[in-house]
Amino acid sequence: MSATETLPGAAAAAPRTIPPVDRESRRLGFRLTLPTQLLVLFIAGFPLLMQLYISLTDWSPLDGVGWWKAWESWNSFANYTDLLEDRRWWGALWRTFIIMLVCVPAEFLLALGLATLFMDDFPGKRIFYSILLMPMMVVPAVAGYMFFMLFQSGGPFNGILSALTGMDIRIAWLSDPTLALVAVMIADIWQWTPLMFLILLAGLVGVPEDQLKAATLLGANWRQRFFTIMLPRIKTIMVIALAIRVIEIFKIFDTLYIMTGGGPGVATETISVYIYKVTTQDLIWGYVAAIALVILIALSVLAVFAMKRMEAAKNGGRA
C-alpha cells in the first residue's frame, strides 16, 4: 500500500466540519443571549465581589459612609484572623455540625425506610402519602411556634410523657442547654424527613421493574433485591438528597430562632443565628462578610465533592 492511499473508514475518522450555516446560527444565538448572560453574571458576581471587598474592611453602617467608601477602614485580612480566634464562632460551627450529624442520618434512614414501604400498594396509601408530606408544607416559622408550644413545661409533649409514665413530668425543654438542642433536632427531623422521603421515593420508583422481577424469579429475597439492585440504582439520588440536607442545615434559622432564639445563652446558637445576631445587634458587617464568605467557600467545596460522587456513581464507581 502506498503512502498516499487511505485505509477504509479513514474518511469517517476525519474531524467533522461545521457547515457555515450552523456556525452563523451559533454566532447569532450567542449574540442574542449575550445580554442575558452578562446580566446573570452581574447578578451573581457583583454581590460576591462586594462581599469580598467589605470583608477586608471594618466598615459598618454606623460609620456614616456608604459601602463604596469602605476602603477608608481597610484592615486587609484582620477579619479572617479574628475569625480563627472567635470562640463564639467555633461554638456555633460545632453546634451546627452536631445538628447535621444527628438530623441528616436520622432523616435519611427514616425517609429510606418509608420510601421502601411506599413502593408497595396498601389500603389508604394516598391518604398516608398526603399526611406524610404535610410537615414539609408548613412554613418553618409556623413549625417553630408549634414546637415552641409543644415543648413548654406544661405542654403536650410533657403531657404525653406523664400519661405514659404515670408521673407528673414538668421538663423545661427549652430552658435546658442540652434538651433545647434536642428539641430543635426533633423539630428539624419532623419537618424535613418528608423532603428526603420524596427524593428517595422518586429514585426507587425509577428502578426498572423487570430487573426486580428477574431477581425474584432467580430466587432473590427482599433483602438481596434491596441491597444489590435498588440501592446501587439510587446512589446518585442519595448523594443529591444528603447534599441538599447538609447544605440546608447550615441555613437553619426560622424554626430554631422562634423556638429558642439561640438560647438559653448560646446553647442552640448555630451559624445562621450567630450571623444574624452579629449583623443586627453588633452591626460588624465587615466581620459578617468574612464569615459568610468562609461558609460559602466551604459549602461550594462540599457541592463539588457531591458532584464528583454523583459522577463516580454514574460511571460505576470510577471518579
Buried (B, 14 or more C-beta within 10 A) or exposed (E): EEEEEEEEEEEEEEEEEEEEEEEEEEEEEEEEEEEEEEEEEEEEEEEEEBBEBBBBBBBBEEBEEEBEEBEEBEBEEBBBEBBEEBEEBEBBBEBBBEBBEBBBEBBBEBBBEBBBEBEEEEEEEEEBBEEBEEBBEBEBEEBBBBBBEBBBEEBEBBEEBBEEEEEEBEBEBBBBEEBBBBBBBBBBBBBBBBBBBBBBBEBBEEBEEEBBEEBEEEEBEEEEBBEEBBBEBBBBBBBBBBBBBBBBBBEBBBBBBBBBEBBBEBBBBBBBBBBBBBBEEEEBBBBBBBBBBBBEEEBEEBEEEBEEBBEBBEEEEEE
